[in-house]
Amino acid sequence: MVDVFSGRLLVSKDGRSVEPEEALQNKVVGLYFSAGWCSPCRDFTPVLCDFYTELLEETQPPAPFEVVFISSDHSAEEMAGYMHAMHGDWLALPFHDPYKHDLKKKYNITAIPKLVIVKQTGEVITDKGRKQIRDKGLSCFRNWLEGADIFQNFSS
């Protein structure tokens, strides 16, 4: 992930700037392409929230997983409102960062919501994260972890 977000800052739900190198190191990362105006997004976001919370707060040690939200909202205010109303305590690419267009192109995002699960290098593990979470729940994380080449004694 250092490769993907190199030289950029991410923001937390409470608006703090976060160094991606620190926050994403040795983690499986879900790139969440979404927007508050999109009803399928509003439908899936609480599911992703529960998944994220279970992995990070209800397992010991916490799972090596992080979500980075890439907004398709119409304004920074809409993005902030959506994050505060519905999102888990995950990270986001700042609204005004034009890099979101490059990411949409790189990961072939033609519709939202889309959850692309990537390795540290930015290489795709699966672009069907949303479907896998809906179909398999927490058990899909083990497959992502195996695909990510991260050593971790995670057990779910």
Number of C-alpha atoms within 10 A of each C-alpha: 20 18 11 15 17 11 10 16 16 20 19 17 15 12 12 11 16 17 16 22 17 9 15 21 16 20 22 27 26 23 24 24 21 25 23 21 14 13 13 13 17 17 11 17 23 14 15 22 17 15 17 21 17 15 21 16 11 12 13 12 13 14 24 20 21 22 23 21 26 25 25 21 18 12 12 14 11 17 23 19 14 19 23 13 10 14 20 18 16 18 27 23 23 22 22 10 12 10 15 18 12 10 16 15 11 10 15 11 16 9 9 16 21 22 26 24 27 24 21 19 11 20 14 17 20 17 18 12 22 21 13 16 18 14 11 10 15 17 13 14 24 14 12 21 23 13 16 22 13 16 11 13 10 15 12 13
